[in-house]
């Protein structure tokens, strides 16, 4: 019984930290200024909560705590990591403007840091591709996969992930790289884990059930 109790306590601890992160992110997301005016998704707490919580519940506690510290530090320094995430995405959606207007206001990433991020991205895009192949109906409701598919109206999974990783501290990115490497070693698909949690929060019993419920 002790082992079961310990597992429940560990899950509760991870859930507490993950929930706090989602609420902190939403507070920063609320302050993101979009050029076309406030985006609809900025007022859609239920969707934001489900999608972000599903992501963070896959993370180990040390990684969660490191990112929570990133958010706290950003507040202290007058930064907004959600604003920065979307700003980084403009490197491919609006490259000329990014170079002249946006990049000078963002932290400088070292070549080593960029290399680490790109290794992570390739692994995660491969996981997403495998997920799309196995669950095509669910995949059809997700972002397109590759940066070359970006438009001004919609960014790809690759570009979104690159923007998100670029907003993390060096400590968080190192922990995240270790997390991804461990999953890869164990043959675990992070996209599948995350979407399974998302559909579970939506009331489905499994990915197969959610897939079957999607329109053809």
ROSE-4610 file (N, C-alpha, C; in Angstrom, 1 decimal, always signed):
// ROSE-4610
residu = [X/X/X/X/X/X/X/X/X/X/X/X/X/X/X/X/X/X/X/X/X/X/X/X/X/X/X/X/X/X/X/X/X/X/X/X/X/X/X/X/X/X/X/X/X/X/X/X/X/X/X/X/X/X/X/X/X/X/X/X/X/X/X/X/X/X/X/X/X/X/X/X/X/X/X/X/X/X/X/X/X/X/X/X/X/X/X/X/X/X/X/X/X/X/X/X/X/X/X/X/X/X/X/X/X/X/X/X/X/X/X/X/X/X/X/X/X/X/X/X/X/X/X/X/X/X/X/X/X/X/X/X/X/X/X/X/X/X/X/X/X/X/X/X/X/X/X/X/X/X/X/X/X/X/X/X/X/X/X/X/X/X/X/X/X/X/X/X/X/X/X/X/X/X/X/X/X/X/X/X/X/X/X/X/X/X/X/X/X/X/X/X/X/X/X/X/X/X/X/X/X/X/X/X/X/X/X/X/X/X/X/X/X/X/X/X/X/X/X/X/X/X/X/X/X/X/X/X/X/X/X/X/X/X/X/X/X/X/X/X/X/X/X/X/X/X/X/X/X/X/X/X/X/X/X/X/X/X/X/X/X/X/X/X/X/X/X/X/X/X/X/X/X/X/X/X/X/X/X/X/X/X/X/X/X/X/X/X/X/X/X/X/X/X/X/X/X/X/X/X/X/X/X/X/X/X/X/X/X/X/X/X/X/X/X/X/X/X/X/X/X/X/X/X/X/X/X/X/X/X/X/X/X/X/X/X/X/X/X/X/X/X/X/X/X/X/X/X/X/X/X/X/X/X/X/X/X/X/X/X/X/X/X/X/X/X/X/X/X/X/X/X/X/X/X/X/X/X/X/X/X/X/X/X/X/X/X/X/X/X/X/X/X/X/X/X/X/X/X/X/X/X/X/X/X/X/X/X/X/X/X/X/X/X/X/X/X/X/X/X/X/X/X/X/X/X/X/X/X/X/X/X/X/X/X/X/X/X/X/X/X/X/X/X/X/X/X/X/X/X/X/X/X/X/X/X/X/X/X/X/X/X/X/X/X/X/X/X/X/X/X/X/X/X/X/X/X/X/X/X/X/X/X/X/X/X/X/X/X/X/X/X/X/X/X/X/X/X/X/X/X/X/X/X/X/X/X/X/X/X/X/X/X/X/X/X/X/X/X/X/X/X/X/X/X/X/X/X/X/X/X/X/X/X/X/X/X/X/X/X/X/X/X/X/X/X/X/X/X/X/X/X/X/X/X/X/X/X/X/X/X/X/X/X/X/X/X/X/X/X/X/X/X/X/X/X/X/X/X/X/X/X/X/X/X/X/X/X/X/X/X/X/X/X/X/X/X/X/X/X/X/X/X/X/X/X/X/X/X/X/X/X/X/X/X/X/X/X/X/X/X/X/X/X/X/X/X/X/X/X/X/X/X/X/X/X/X/X/X/X/X/X/X/X/X/X/X/X]
num = [1/1/1/2/2/2/3/3/3/4/4/4/5/5/5/6/6/6/7/7/7/8/8/8/9/9/9/10/10/10/11/11/11/12/12/12/13/13/13/14/14/14/15/15/15/16/16/16/17/17/17/18/18/18/19/19/19/20/20/20/21/21/21/22/22/22/23/23/23/24/24/24/25/25/25/26/26/26/27/27/27/28/28/28/29/29/29/30/30/30/31/31/31/32/32/32/33/33/33/34/34/34/35/35/35/36/36/36/37/37/37/38/38/38/39/39/39/40/40/40/41/41/41/42/42/42/43/43/43/44/44/44/45/45/45/46/46/46/47/47/47/48/48/48/49/49/49/50/50/50/51/51/51/52/52/52/53/53/53/54/54/54/55/55/55/56/56/56/57/57/57/58/58/58/59/59/59/60/60/60/61/61/61/62/62/62/63/63/63/64/64/64/65/65/65/66/66/66/67/67/67/68/68/68/69/69/69/70/70/70/71/71/71/72/72/72/73/73/73/74/74/74/75/75/75/76/76/76/77/77/77/78/78/78/79/79/79/80/80/80/81/81/81/82/82/82/83/83/83/84/84/84/85/85/85/86/86/86/87/87/87/88/88/88/89/89/89/90/90/90/91/91/91/92/92/92/93/93/93/94/94/94/95/95/95/96/96/96/97/97/97/98/98/98/99/99/99/100/100/100/101/101/101/102/102/102/103/103/103/104/104/104/105/105/105/106/106/106/107/107/107/108/108/108/109/109/109/110/110/110/111/111/111/112/112/112/113/113/113/114/114/114/115/115/115/116/116/116/117/117/117/118/118/118/119/119/119/120/120/120/121/121/121/122/122/122/123/123/123/124/124/124/125/125/125/126/126/126/127/127/127/128/128/128/129/129/129/130/130/130/131/131/131/132/132/132/133/133/133/134/134/134/135/135/135/136/136/136/137/137/137/138/138/138/139/139/139/140/140/140/141/141/141/142/142/142/143/143/143/144/144/144/145/145/145/146/146/146/147/147/147/148/148/148/149/149/149/150/150/150/151/151/151/152/152/152/153/153/153/154/154/154/155/155/155/156/156/156/157/157/157/158/158/158/159/159/159/160/160/160/161/161/161/162/162/162/163/163/163/164/164/164/165/165/165/166/166/166/167/167/167/168/168/168/169/169/169/170/170/170/171/171/171/172/172/172/173/173/173/174/174/174/175/175/175/176/176/176/177/177/177/178/178/178/179/179/179/180/180/180/181/181/181/182/182/182/183/183/183/184/184/184/185/185/185/186/186/186/187/187/187/188/188/188/189/189/189/190/190/190/191/191/191/192/192/192/193/193/193/194/194/194/195/195/195/196/196/196/197/197/197/198/198/198/199/199/199/200/200/200/201/201/201/202/202/202/203/203/203/204/204/204/205/205/205/206/206/206/207/207/207/208/208/208/209/209/209/210/210/210/211/211/211/212/212/212/213/213/213/214/214/214/215/215/215/216/216/216]
x = [+0.8/+0.0/+0.9/+2.0/+2.9/+3.3/+3.6/+4.0/+2.8/+1.6/+0.5/+0.3/+0.4/+0.3/+1.4/+2.6/+3.7/+3.4/+2.9/+2.6/+1.5/+0.5/-0.5/+0.0/+0.9/+1.5/+2.3/+3.1/+3.9/+3.1/+2.0/+1.1/+0.4/+0.0/-0.6/+0.4/+1.6/+2.7/+2.9/+2.9/+3.1/+1.9/+0.7/-0.5/-0.5/-0.1/-0.1/+0.8/+2.0/+3.0/+2.5/+2.0/+1.5/+0.4/-0.6/-1.7/-1.2/-0.3/+0.2/+0.9/+1.6/+2.3/+1.3/+0.2/-0.8/-1.4/-1.7/-2.4/-1.4/-0.1/+0.9/+1.1/+1.1/+1.2/+0.0/-1.2/-2.4/-2.4/-1.8/-1.7/-0.8/+0.3/+1.2/+0.5/-0.2/-0.8/-1.9/-2.6/-3.6/-3.0/-1.7/-1.0/-0.3/-0.4/+0.2/-0.5/+0.2/-0.5/-0.4/-1.5/-1.6/-1.8/-1.2/-1.3/-2.8/-3.5/-4.8/-5.8/-5.4/-6.3/-6.2/-6.9/-7.0/-7.5/-6.7/-7.1/-8.2/-9.0/-10.1/-9.6/-8.5/-7.9/-7.5/-7.2/-6.8/-7.9/-9.2/-10.3/-10.9/-10.2/-10.7/-9.9/-10.1/-9.4/-9.6/-10.8/-10.9/-10.0/-10.0/-9.1/-7.6/-7.3/-5.9/-5.5/-6.3/-6.1/-5.9/-6.8/-6.7/-5.4/-5.1/-4.0/-2.7/-2.6/-1.3/-1.1/-2.2/-2.1/-1.7/-2.2/-1.9/-0.4/+0.2/+1.6/+2.4/+2.1/+2.9/+2.8/+1.7/+1.5/+2.4/+3.0/+4.0/+5.4/+5.6/+6.9/+7.3/+8.5/+9.0/+9.0/+8.9/+8.8/+10.0/+11.2/+12.3/+12.2/+11.8/+11.6/+10.5/+9.4/+8.3/+8.7/+9.5/+9.9/+10.9/+11.7/+12.6/+11.9/+10.9/+10.1/+9.3/+8.7/+8.0/+8.9/+10.2/+11.1/+11.4/+11.4/+11.6/+10.5/+9.2/+8.1/+8.2/+8.6/+8.7/+9.8/+10.9/+12.0/+11.6/+10.9/+10.4/+9.6/+8.7/+7.9/+8.7/+9.7/+10.6/+11.4/+11.7/+12.5/+11.7/+10.3/+9.5/+9.4/+9.7/+9.6/+8.3/+7.9/+6.7/+7.1/+7.2/+7.7/+6.7/+5.4/+4.5/+4.6/+4.8/+5.1/+6.4/+7.4/+8.7/+8.5/+7.7/+7.5/+6.9/+5.9/+5.3/+6.2/+7.0/+8.0/+9.0/+9.5/+10.5/+9.9/+8.6/+8.0/+8.0/+8.1/+8.2/+9.5/+10.5/+11.7/+11.5/+10.4/+10.1/+8.8/+7.9/+6.7/+6.8/+7.7/+8.0/+9.5/+10.3/+11.8/+12.4/+12.0/+12.6/+12.3/+11.1/+10.6/+11.3/+11.4/+12.0/+13.4/+14.2/+15.6/+15.8/+14.9/+15.1/+14.4/+13.3/+12.5/+12.4/+12.3/+12.0/+13.3/+14.2/+15.4/+16.2/+16.4/+17.2/+16.6/+15.3/+14.6/+14.6/+15.1/+15.1/+16.4/+16.5/+17.8/+18.6/+19.9/+20.7/+20.9/+20.7/+20.9/+22.2/+23.0/+24.3/+24.1/+25.2/+25.1/+24.8/+25.5/+25.3/+23.8/+23.2/+21.8/+20.9/+21.2/+20.4/+20.5/+21.7/+21.9/+21.1/+21.1/+20.3/+18.9/+18.4/+17.0/+16.6/+17.4/+17.1/+17.1/+18.0/+17.9/+16.6/+16.2/+14.9/+13.7/+13.8/+12.7/+12.6/+13.7/+13.7/+13.1/+13.4/+12.8/+11.3/+10.9/+9.5/+8.6/+9.2/+8.5/+8.3/+9.3/+9.2/+8.1/+8.0/+6.9/+5.6/+5.5/+4.2/+3.8/+4.8/+4.5/+4.0/+4.6/+4.1/+2.7/+2.4/+1.1/+0.1/+0.4/-0.5/-0.8/+0.2/+0.0/-0.9/-0.8/-1.6/-3.0/-3.1/-4.4/-4.7/-5.0/-5.1/-6.3/-7.3/-8.5/-8.1/-7.5/-7.1/-6.0/-5.1/-4.0/-4.5/-5.7/-6.2/-6.6/-6.9/-7.3/-6.1/-4.9/-3.7/-3.0/-1.9/-1.1/-0.5/-0.2/+0.6/+2.0/+2.8/+4.0/+5.3/+5.5/+6.8/+6.8/+7.9/+8.1/+7.8/+8.1/+7.9/+6.4/+5.5/+4.1/+3.5/+4.3/+3.8/+3.1/+2.1/+1.5/+1.4/+1.1/+0.9/-0.3/-1.2/-2.4/-2.2/-1.3/-1.1/+0.3/+0.8/+2.2/+2.2/+3.2/+3.4/+3.8/+3.7/+4.1/+5.6/+6.4/+7.9/+8.2/+7.5/+7.8/+7.3/+6.1/+5.6/+6.6/+7.0/+7.9/+9.2/+9.7/+11.0/+10.8/+9.7/+9.4/+9.3/+8.7/+8.5/+9.9/+10.6/+12.0/+12.9/+12.8/+13.6/+13.3/+12.1/+11.7/+12.2/+12.7/+13.1/+14.5/+14.8/+16.2/+17.1/+18.4/+19.4/+19.2/+18.9/+18.7/+17.5/+16.4/+15.2/+15.4/+16.1/+16.3/+17.2/+18.2/+19.0/+18.2/+17.3/+16.4/+15.5/+15.0/+14.0/+14.7/+15.9/+16.7/+16.9/+17.2/+17.3/+16.0/+14.9/+13.6/+13.3/+13.5/+13.2/+14.1/+15.4/+16.3/+15.9/+15.4/+15.0/+13.8/+12.8/+11.6/+12.0/+13.0/+13.4/+14.1/+14.9/+15.5/+14.5/+13.4/+12.4/+11.3/+11.5/+10.5/+9.1/+9.1/+7.9/+7.7/+6.4/+6.1/+5.4/+6.1/+5.6/+4.3/+4.2/+2.9/+1.8/+2.0/+0.9/+0.5/+1.5/+1.2/+0.4/+0.8/+0.2/-1.3/-1.5/-2.8/-3.7/-3.1/-3.9/-4.5/-3.7/-4.1/-5.2/-5.0/-5.9/-7.3/-7.3/-8.7/-9.3/-8.4/-8.9/-9.6/-9.0/-9.7/-11.0/-11.1/-12.3/-13.4/-13.0/-14.0/-13.9/-12.9/-12.7/-11.9/-12.2/-11.5/-10.2/-9.9/-8.7/-8.5/-7.3/-7.1/-7.9/-8.0/-8.8/-10.3/-10.8/-12.2/-12.3/-11.4/-11.4/-11.2/-10.3/-10.1/-11.4/-12.1/-13.3/-14.4/-14.4/-15.4/-15.2/-14.1/-13.8/-14.5/-15.0/-15.6/-14.6/-15.0/-14.2/-13.7]
y = [-1.2/+0.0/+1.3/+1.2/+2.3/+2.8/+1.8/+2.2/+2.9/+2.5/+3.1/+4.5/+4.7/+6.0/+6.9/+6.4/+7.2/+7.7/+6.8/+7.2/+8.3/+8.1/+9.1/+10.5/+10.5/+11.7/+12.4/+11.5/+12.1/+12.7/+12.0/+12.5/+13.8/+13.9/+15.1/+16.2/+16.0/+17.0/+17.5/+16.6/+17.0/+17.8/+17.4/+18.1/+19.5/+19.7/+21.0/+22.0/+21.5/+22.4/+22.7/+21.6/+21.8/+22.8/+22.7/+23.6/+25.1/+25.2/+26.6/+27.2/+26.3/+26.8/+27.3/+26.5/+26.8/+28.1/+28.4/+29.6/+30.8/+30.5/+31.6/+31.9/+30.9/+31.1/+31.9/+31.6/+32.2/+33.7/+34.0/+35.4/+36.2/+35.5/+36.2/+36.2/+35.1/+35.1/+36.2/+36.5/+37.5/+38.9/+39.1/+40.3/+40.4/+39.3/+39.3/+40.3/+41.2/+42.1/+41.6/+41.3/+40.9/+42.1/+42.1/+43.2/+43.4/+42.3/+42.4/+42.6/+42.9/+43.0/+41.7/+41.7/+40.5/+39.3/+38.2/+36.9/+36.2/+35.5/+34.8/+33.8/+33.2/+32.1/+32.7/+34.0/+34.6/+34.7/+34.5/+34.5/+33.1/+32.1/+30.7/+29.9/+30.2/+29.5/+28.0/+27.4/+26.0/+25.2/+25.8/+25.1/+25.3/+26.5/+26.8/+25.8/+25.7/+24.9/+23.4/+22.9/+21.5/+21.2/+22.1/+21.8/+21.9/+23.0/+23.2/+22.2/+21.9/+20.9/+19.6/+19.2/+17.9/+17.8/+18.9/+19.0/+18.8/+19.6/+19.7/+18.5/+17.7/+16.5/+15.4/+15.5/+14.5/+14.8/+16.0/+16.4/+15.9/+15.6/+15.3/+16.5/+16.4/+17.5/+18.5/+18.0/+19.0/+19.9/+19.3/+20.1/+21.2/+20.7/+21.6/+22.8/+22.4/+23.4/+24.4/+23.9/+24.8/+25.8/+25.3/+26.2/+27.2/+26.7/+27.6/+28.8/+28.4/+29.5/+30.4/+29.9/+30.8/+31.8/+31.4/+32.3/+33.3/+32.9/+33.8/+34.9/+34.4/+35.3/+36.3/+35.8/+36.7/+37.8/+37.5/+38.5/+39.6/+39.1/+40.0/+40.9/+40.5/+41.3/+42.0/+41.9/+42.6/+42.0/+40.7/+39.9/+39.1/+38.8/+37.9/+36.8/+35.6/+34.4/+34.0/+34.2/+33.9/+34.9/+36.2/+37.1/+36.7/+36.3/+36.0/+34.7/+33.8/+32.5/+32.9/+33.7/+34.1/+34.9/+35.7/+36.6/+35.7/+34.6/+33.7/+33.1/+32.8/+32.1/+33.0/+34.3/+35.2/+35.1/+34.4/+34.2/+33.5/+32.7/+32.0/+32.6/+33.1/+33.6/+35.0/+35.8/+37.1/+37.4/+36.7/+36.7/+38.1/+38.9/+40.3/+41.1/+41.1/+41.9/+41.4/+40.1/+39.5/+40.0/+40.0/+40.4/+41.8/+42.7/+44.1/+44.6/+44.1/+44.7/+43.8/+42.5/+41.6/+41.0/+40.5/+39.8/+40.7/+42.0/+42.8/+42.9/+42.5/+42.6/+41.2/+40.2/+38.9/+38.5/+37.5/+37.0/+36.4/+36.4/+35.8/+34.3/+33.4/+32.0/+31.6/+30.9/+30.5/+29.3/+29.1/+28.0/+26.7/+26.5/+25.2/+25.1/+26.1/+26.1/+25.8/+26.5/+26.2/+24.8/+24.2/+22.8/+21.9/+22.1/+21.3/+21.4/+22.6/+22.7/+22.0/+22.1/+21.5/+19.9/+19.4/+17.9/+17.5/+18.3/+18.1/+18.2/+19.2/+19.4/+18.3/+17.8/+16.7/+15.4/+15.2/+14.0/+14.2/+15.4/+15.6/+15.7/+16.2/+16.2/+14.7/+13.9/+12.5/+11.8/+12.1/+11.6/+12.0/+13.3/+13.9/+13.2/+13.0/+12.3/+10.9/+10.2/+8.9/+8.9/+9.9/+10.0/+10.3/+11.2/+11.5/+10.3/+9.5/+8.3/+7.2/+7.1/+6.2/+6.7/+8.0/+8.6/+9.8/+9.4/+10.5/+11.5/+11.0/+11.9/+12.9/+12.4/+13.4/+14.3/+13.7/+14.5/+15.6/+15.4/+16.4/+17.7/+17.5/+18.7/+19.4/+18.9/+19.4/+20.3/+21.0/+21.8/+21.0/+21.7/+21.0/+20.9/+20.0/+19.6/+20.5/+20.9/+21.4/+22.9/+23.5/+25.0/+25.5/+24.7/+25.1/+25.2/+24.7/+24.8/+26.0/+26.8/+28.0/+29.0/+29.6/+30.8/+31.9/+33.1/+34.2/+33.9/+33.1/+32.8/+31.6/+30.7/+29.5/+29.0/+28.7/+28.2/+26.7/+26.0/+24.6/+24.2/+22.9/+22.3/+22.6/+22.4/+22.6/+24.1/+25.0/+26.4/+26.8/+26.3/+26.5/+26.0/+24.8/+24.2/+24.9/+25.4/+26.1/+27.4/+28.1/+29.3/+29.0/+27.9/+27.6/+27.3/+26.4/+26.0/+27.3/+28.2/+29.4/+30.3/+30.1/+31.0/+30.4/+29.1/+28.5/+29.0/+28.9/+29.2/+28.1/+28.3/+27.3/+26.1/+26.3/+25.2/+24.4/+25.0/+24.3/+23.6/+24.2/+23.5/+22.2/+22.3/+21.1/+20.0/+20.4/+19.4/+18.8/+19.6/+19.2/+18.3/+18.6/+17.7/+16.3/+16.3/+15.0/+14.3/+15.0/+14.4/+13.7/+14.4/+13.9/+12.7/+12.8/+11.7/+10.4/+10.6/+9.5/+8.8/+9.6/+9.1/+8.3/+8.9/+8.3/+6.9/+6.9/+5.6/+4.6/+5.0/+4.0/+3.8/+4.4/+4.2/+4.8/+5.9/+6.5/+7.7/+7.8/+8.9/+10.0/+11.2/+12.3/+12.8/+12.9/+13.4/+12.5/+11.2/+10.3/+10.5/+10.6/+10.8/+12.1/+13.1/+14.4/+14.4/+13.9/+13.9/+12.9/+11.9/+10.9/+11.6/+12.5/+13.3/+14.3/+14.9/+15.9/+15.3/+14.2/+13.5/+13.0/+12.6/+12.1/+13.2/+14.4/+15.5/+15.9/+15.5/+15.8/+14.7/+13.7/+12.7/+11.4/+11.2/+10.0/+9.0/+7.7/+6.7/+6.3/+6.6/+6.2/+7.0/+7.0/+7.6/+7.0/+5.6/+4.9/+5.4/+5.6/+6.1/+7.5/+8.3/+9.7/+9.7/+8.9/+8.8/+8.4/+7.4/+6.9/+7.9/+8.9/+9.8/+11.1/+11.2/+12.3/+12.1/+13.2/+13.1/+12.6/+11.9/+11.4/+12.6]
z = [+0.0/+0.0/+0.0/+0.6/+0.7/-0.7/-1.6/-3.0/-3.7/-3.5/-4.1/-3.6/-2.3/-1.6/-2.1/-2.3/-2.8/-4.2/-5.0/-6.4/-6.5/-5.6/-5.6/-5.1/-4.1/-3.6/-4.7/-5.4/-6.5/-7.6/-8.0/-9.0/-8.5/-7.3/-6.7/-6.7/-6.4/-6.4/-7.8/-8.8/-10.2/-10.7/-10.3/-10.7/-10.1/-8.8/-8.2/-8.9/-9.2/-9.9/-11.3/-12.0/-13.4/-13.4/-12.5/-12.5/-12.2/-11.3/-11.0/-12.3/-13.0/-14.2/-15.3/-15.4/-16.4/-16.1/-14.8/-14.4/-14.6/-14.3/-14.5/-15.9/-16.8/-18.2/-18.7/-18.3/-18.7/-18.3/-17.2/-16.7/-17.7/-18.1/-19.1/-20.5/-20.9/-22.2/-22.3/-21.2/-21.2/-21.6/-21.3/-21.6/-22.9/-23.7/-25.0/-25.9/-26.6/-27.5/-28.9/-29.5/-30.9/-31.8/-33.0/-33.9/-34.3/-34.6/-35.1/-34.0/-32.8/-31.6/-30.8/-29.7/-28.8/-29.5/-29.4/-30.1/-29.3/-30.0/-29.3/-28.3/-28.6/-27.7/-26.4/-26.3/-25.1/-24.0/-24.5/-23.6/-23.5/-23.9/-23.9/-22.9/-21.6/-20.5/-20.6/-20.8/-20.7/-21.8/-23.0/-24.0/-23.6/-23.2/-22.8/-21.7/-20.7/-19.5/-19.9/-20.7/-21.1/-21.9/-22.9/-23.7/-23.0/-22.2/-21.5/-20.3/-19.6/-18.5/-19.1/-20.2/-20.8/-21.1/-21.6/-21.9/-20.6/-19.6/-18.4/-17.5/-17.6/-16.8/-17.3/-18.4/-18.9/-18.3/-17.8/-17.4/-16.0/-15.7/-14.3/-13.5/-12.2/-11.3/-11.4/-11.4/-11.5/-12.8/-13.9/-15.1/-14.9/-14.3/-14.0/-13.1/-12.0/-11.1/-11.7/-12.7/-13.4/-14.2/-14.9/-15.8/-15.0/-13.8/-12.9/-12.5/-12.2/-11.8/-13.0/-14.2/-15.4/-15.4/-15.2/-15.2/-14.1/-12.9/-11.8/-12.1/-12.6/-12.9/-14.0/-15.0/-16.1/-15.5/-14.6/-13.9/-13.2/-12.5/-11.7/-12.6/-13.9/-14.8/-15.8/-15.7/-16.6/-18.0/-18.1/-19.3/-19.3/-20.5/-20.7/-21.6/-21.1/-21.8/-22.9/-22.7/-23.8/-24.9/-24.7/-25.7/-26.5/-25.8/-26.4/-27.2/-26.8/-27.5/-28.9/-29.0/-30.2/-31.1/-30.4/-31.1/-31.8/-31.2/-31.8/-33.0/-33.0/-34.2/-35.5/-35.3/-36.4/-37.2/-36.7/-37.4/-38.7/-38.8/-40.1/-40.7/-39.9/-40.5/-41.1/-40.5/-41.0/-40.8/-41.5/-41.3/-41.4/-42.3/-42.5/-41.3/-40.9/-39.7/-38.5/-38.4/-37.2/-37.0/-38.1/-38.1/-37.7/-38.2/-38.0/-36.7/-36.4/-35.3/-34.0/-34.2/-33.1/-32.4/-33.2/-32.7/-31.7/-32.0/-31.1/-29.6/-29.5/-28.2/-27.5/-28.1/-27.5/-27.0/-26.1/-25.6/-26.8/-26.7/-27.7/-27.4/-28.3/-28.1/-28.7/-27.9/-28.4/-29.5/-30.3/-31.3/-30.6/-29.4/-28.7/-28.3/-27.8/-27.4/-28.6/-29.7/-30.9/-31.3/-31.3/-31.7/-30.8/-29.5/-28.6/-28.9/-29.1/-29.5/-30.7/-31.8/-33.0/-32.9/-32.1/-31.8/-31.2/-30.3/-29.6/-30.6/-31.4/-32.4/-33.4/-33.9/-34.9/-34.2/-33.0/-32.3/-32.1/-31.7/-31.4/-32.7/-33.8/-35.1/-35.5/-35.4/-35.7/-34.9/-33.6/-32.8/-33.3/-33.7/-34.1/-35.5/-36.4/-37.6/-37.4/-36.5/-36.1/-35.6/-34.8/-34.2/-35.3/-36.2/-37.3/-38.1/-38.3/-39.2/-38.5/-37.1/-36.4/-36.1/-35.9/-35.5/-36.5/-37.8/-38.8/-38.5/-37.9/-37.7/-36.6/-35.5/-34.5/-35.0/-35.8/-36.4/-37.3/-37.9/-38.8/-38.1/-36.8/-36.0/-35.3/-35.6/-34.9/-35.9/-35.5/-36.3/-37.5/-38.6/-39.6/-39.0/-39.6/-38.9/-39.1/-40.3/-40.6/-40.9/-40.6/-40.7/-42.2/-43.2/-44.6/-44.9/-44.0/-44.1/-43.4/-42.8/-42.1/-43.0/-42.4/-43.1/-42.0/-42.4/-41.5/-40.5/-41.0/-40.2/-39.3/-39.6/-38.8/-38.9/-37.7/-37.6/-37.4/-37.8/-37.7/-36.3/-36.1/-34.8/-34.6/-35.7/-35.6/-35.2/-35.8/-35.5/-34.1/-33.7/-32.4/-31.3/-31.6/-30.6/-30.5/-31.6/-31.6/-30.9/-31.0/-30.3/-28.8/-28.4/-27.0/-26.4/-27.0/-26.5/-26.3/-27.3/-27.2/-26.1/-25.5/-24.3/-23.0/-23.0/-21.8/-21.3/-20.1/-19.6/-20.0/-19.9/-20.2/-19.3/-18.0/-17.1/-17.5/-17.8/-18.3/-19.6/-20.5/-21.8/-21.6/-20.7/-20.4/-19.8/-18.9/-18.2/-19.3/-20.1/-21.1/-22.1/-22.5/-23.4/-22.8/-21.5/-20.8/-20.8/-20.6/-20.5/-21.9/-23.0/-24.3/-24.6/-24.2/-24.5/-23.7/-22.5/-21.7/-22.4/-22.8/-23.5/-24.8/-25.5/-26.8/-26.5/-25.4/-25.0/-24.7/-24.0/-23.6/-24.7/-25.8/-26.9/-26.6/-25.9/-25.5/-26.5/-27.0/-27.9/-27.1/-27.0/-26.2/-26.7/-28.1/-28.6/-28.2/-28.3/-27.9/-26.5/-25.6/-24.2/-24.0/-24.6/-24.4/-24.9/-26.1/-26.7/-25.9/-25.4/-24.6/-23.4/-22.8/-21.6/-22.0/-23.2/-23.7/-23.9/-24.6/-24.9/-23.6/-22.7/-21.4/-20.6/-20.7/-20.0/-20.7/-22.0/-22.7/-22.5/-21.7/-21.4/-22.1/-23.0/-23.7/-22.9/-23.1/-22.4/-23.0/-24.2/-24.9/-26.2/-26.7/-28.0/-29.1/-29.1/-30.1/-30.1/-28.9/-28.7/-29.3/-29.0/-29.5/-31.0/-31.5/-33.0/-33.7/-33.1/-33.8/-33.8/-32.8/-32.6/-33.5/-34.2/-35.1/-36.4/-37.0/-38.3/-39.4/-40.4/-41.4/-42.3]
